[in-house]
Amino acid sequence: MKNKKKQTNFVQQAGILAAAGIICRIIGLLYRSPLANIIKDEGNGYYGPAYNVYAILLMISSYSIPTAVSKVMAQKLALKEYRNAHKIFVGSNVFVIILCAITSLLAFFGADYLGGLNSQQAEVLKLFAPTIFLSGLLGTLRGYFQAYGSMVQTSISQILEQIANAAASLSLAYIFVQSAAGTDSTEQALRGAKGSAIGTGLGVLIALLFMVWVYALNRKGMQRRMKRDIYSREISYPDIFKLILLMAAPIILSAFIYNINTTLNQSIYSNIMHKVHKLDSKQISTFYGIFVGKPVVLVSIPLAIASSIATAVIPSISGAYEMNDIALTGRNMDKALKTTMLVGIPAGVGLFVLAKPITQLLFPQPESLDLASSLLRVLSISVFFYSLSTITNSILQGIGKAKATVVNATAALIIQSVFLMLILRFTSVNLYGLALANIVYSGTVCILNQVVMKKTLSFKQDLINTYVKPAIAALLMGIVAFGTYQLVYFLIKSNVISLMISICFAVAVYFVAVMVSGIFTVEEIKRLPKGELILQIAHRLHLLR
């Protein structure tokens, strides 16, 4: 019974975090469209590369902290060492303050030398520096609650952060652009990008204040747990710093390599397009702005779900593996993979068949509509690979194989960099080379991670229910989505209505196909978020065997 409760809690918490991820990405989409109208593709070309470098610095100092903290604490909590778990949290804050202070200073004073940024992009990066420091503190608080198996606090803070980010980014971008009225388009685009960068920091600040408030509310309960702790040996702070460093370093390094490919690709693209294809910096920034500001943003929605599941899976897998419960570890791994593929596969298919209608709805700028939608169609293929590589990275980290993720990501980075240089230099594919490089990179990581998982745990995946059946269901869904859109649009000539109707039909068809195919047992459905409601609907429609 205890194991069943753990499995149920894991799936529910993953569902909560995934739902928050979807909401955040929807909010992000809703504000990115008007933001693109304000700062234009050129502004995206300044903001995007600066944001990529900022994201890498966050990977080093902040993004991996919740994962590391939750993993280290989960091991102590599994052994009911509550005092040591809380002491690890305190030590983590000290660790983060030092690390994030150094990284923030690096972003501000070293902006001109990072990621091959031009002068305008470097100016935008400097405004991200304070956000890096705040994000570190926010990360330790999120990791603390995740270690206790609760994703609600993290989910609410993420939604608050995104709402504040959207409101502040749009407002400040508009104000900054208006302040440059009468100047050339480049100055207006730059100021708009700066306003959006400041808005990102305000969003993080709001989320941090919320998490501090939640921590204060829960402090008494945490103190009661520590009083009941009978474990005699208290871990020292030097040991804590060593433990965090040993645990976090591989995760941080893996995340760094896993995400540096975006900045590396941008640098390779800019250099080759300038030296070989003779494009000037404004043309390069505008082209890259289309890529990073439109199709990449759209693809990030399903990837947020995979990232949410990955965040939720680490404490459950790490705790089970620490207790040497290999059977439970395997079951949690199987559920994580199955849940991720049930979202990743249909999301990729949906973006492929509805690429132009979706792009037209959210980014209707006519001068880049065809290019952006074509790029989205290519990038949609990477959704499956990125979803799978993200979850397998977290699984390997949860079972103590973080070093393997570093090796795998490095190998994939080398392969895709060589591929990108060759395809850009000797062909005229332009931005499509970036899209294809993403597929090569994520696909290579998937293959290498799967090899390590199989060797480490002799893990046998349920290939039929994890990949084959969801793929068949997604194929049917894609056919219905495309056909419905074409038919409705032929009748009423409205992109919005046609897209909404086709999505509704696609979701219904996919749900029916998943239920009929028997991917989930009745017990597994019960453990899903709103599982009882799903069962009721399935029974009424006579979908279950």
C-alpha positions, 0 to 999 in steps of 0.5 A: 500500500505504501508503494502505491501511495508513493506512485500515486503521489508522484503521478499527481505531483507530476501532473500538478507541475505539468499543468503549471508548465502548460499554463506558464507556456500559454501565458508566455505565448499570449504575451510573446505575440504582442511583444514581437509586434512591439520590438519586431524581429530585430528586437527579438534578435537582440533579446534572444541571444542575450536570453540564451546566455542568461539561461546558460548562466542560470543553468550553472547557478540557479536552474539546477539548484532545485533538482540538486537540493530536492535530490540531496534532501529526498535522500535524508527524508527517506531515512527520516533525518529531518534535522539534516534535511533542513540543515542541507536547505540552509547550507544550500542557501549559503552555497547559492548566494555565493555562486549566484553573486559570482555569476551575476557579476560575470553577466554584468561585467563580462557581457561583451565577452560571453557567447559571441554577443554583439554590443546590442545583445551584450547591453541586454544581457547586463540587465539580466544580471540581478535576475540571476541572483534572485533566481538562485534563492528562488531555486532553493525554496522550490527544491525544498518543497519538491524534496517533501514531494509537494509541487504545489508551491513551485507550480503557483510560484511559476504561474505568478512569475510568468504573469508578472513577467508578461505584464512587466515585459510588455509594459516596459518594452512599450514604454522603452520603445516609445522613449526612443520615438524619432530614433532609428529602428535599431535603437527602438528595437534595442530599447524594447529588448531591454524593457523585456529583460527587466520585466523578466527580473520583476517576474522572478522577484514576485515569485521569490516573495511568494515562496518566502511567504509560503516558507514562513507559513510552513515553518512551524510544521517543519520544526515539529518534524525536526523535534521528532527526529531521533537520528543522532549524528548531525551533518556538518556544514563542510560536509553539506557543502561537499555533498551539494557540490558533489551532487550539484556539479554533475547536474549543473555540468550536464544542464550546462552542456545540454543547453549551451547548444543554443548559444553555440548554434547561434554563434556558429550561425552568425559567423558562417552567415556573415563570413560565407554568405555575406549577411550583415549583422542586422540581417542576421539578427532579424533572421535569428529573431524569427527563429528564436522568437517564434517556432522555438517559443511554440515548441517550448510548450510541450517541452515544458511538460517534459521538464515538469515531469522530470522535476517531479520524478527525481525525488521519487526515483532518488528516494527509491534508489537510495532505499535500494528498492529497485522494483519501485525505481523501475516502476517510477521510471516506466511511469515517467517515460510513459507519461512523457511520451503520451504528451510529447508524441501527440504534441509533436504531431499536432505542431507538424500538421497545424504549423501554419494555422498556429503560427498565423494565430500567434505570430501573424506578421505576414513578412515572416509567416511562411518561414516561421511556420515552415521552421516550426514544422521541422522543429516539431520533430525534435519535440519527441527527442527533446521530451525523451532526452529531458526525462532520461537525463533526470532519471539518470541523475536520480539513480546516481548516473549524472556523470553519464548525462555529461558525457552523453550531452558532450558527445551530442554537442560535438556531433551536432556542431560539426553537422551544423557547420557543414550544412550551413557552410556548404548549403543555403538552408539558412535557418533550417540548418538550426532546426535540423541541428536541434533534431540531431542533438536531441536524438543523439542524447536520447540514444546514448541515455537509453544505452546507459539506462539499460546497462545500469538497471537492466531496465526493460521498457514497455515499448508497446505502451510507451511508444507504439500505441501513443504513436498510432493514436497521435497519427490518427489524431493528426489526420483528424486535426488536419482534415478538420481544419481544412474542411472548416476553413474551406467552409467559413474562412476563419483561421481561429475558429477552424483551429479551435474546432480542429484542436477539439476534435484532435483531443477527443480522438486522441483520448478515445484512441488512448483509452481503447488501446489499453495503454493504461490499466484501470489502477494506473488511470486512478493514480492520474490527476482527476483519474476518477473523472477520467474513468467515469468518462471512459466508462460512459463512452464504453472505451475500457476493455 
